[in-house]
Amino acid sequence: MSVTEISGKEKLTIIAKTAEQCERFDDLVTSMKELVKLGDVLSSEERNLLSVAYKNKVGLTRSAIRILSTLIKRDPKTDDQVITSYLSDLHEELKCKCSEILDILDKYLIGNDSNDDEAKVFYLKMKGDYYRYLTEIATGENRQSLAKSSETAYNQAHKISSERLTAYHPVHLGLALNYSVLYYEILHSPKEACNLAKKAFDDAIEAFETLPEDVYKESTLIMELLRDNFTQWNSESTEDEEAY
């Protein structure tokens, strides 16, 4: 097949996969944005490419914000106008990146494939994730509003996931992992976080004997993260009660 015989979607998919392999994440974002805007239903592989694209694009900015915020807290001398202005710029950069993918999700993806429960959960989980990232840097009423938007998206996804996906499905487990983090880190509800993480882990353990080989590695990795989080959070809650 010649280049001229390859469809636009195929070209974009090839570029996206190559960009991921080369860790050219800006190119990956560009190609995936173009692919999504074609209006076609995304395959599981294409959904994952979209997730990887924005996870890396946003992840670098979130990491920079965390590092700089820590430096300012540790060394008061760091908290000058130049540094705080730079931190403010990073906040705006994060807002822009998160708003971009949230706009894509709402305009092109959520509801686009009404027959695919996995896709529904995947996109709603992403929506919850990026509202959660925005909540991390927000304050006051804006923080409350963003946290509510994140919780609503996660809750919608969780209802579908609990009814339609298997207990060991990586998308179901990944949703439980991130939803529980929202409860613990953003909503400051350790009991809800522990209950959600533990239930997802226990349900997956019950179905473990039927775990397909093609999802074994991914599912077990997320299960380990759920277990680790639950163990740590439960321990911290117990210590707080003893201190009280």
Salt bridges, closest charged atoms under 4 A:
ASP27 OD2 - ARG24 NE 2.86
GLU45 OE2 - LYS17 NZ 3.50
GLU46 OE1 - LYS9 NZ 3.62
GLU92 OE2 - LYS95 NZ 3.17
GLU93 OE2 - LYS97 NZ 3.02
GLU100 OE1 - LYS33 NZ 3.62
GLU100 OE2 - LYS57 NZ 3.12
ASP103 OD2 - LYS107 NZ 3.70
ASP106 OD1 - LYS127 NZ 3.12
ASP116 OD2 - ARG47 NH1 3.68
ASP117 OD1 - LYS120 NZ 3.62
ASP117 OD1 - ARG164 NH1 3.23
GLU118 OE2 - ARG47 NH2 3.14
GLU118 OE1 - HIS169 NE2 3.29
ASP129 OD2 - LYS125 NZ 2.96
ASP129 OD1 - ARG132 NH2 3.56
GLU136 OE2 - ARG62 NH2 2.72
ASP202 OD2 - LYS198 NZ 2.70
ASP203 OD2 - LYS199 NZ 2.64
ASP228 OD1 - ARG227 NE 3.51
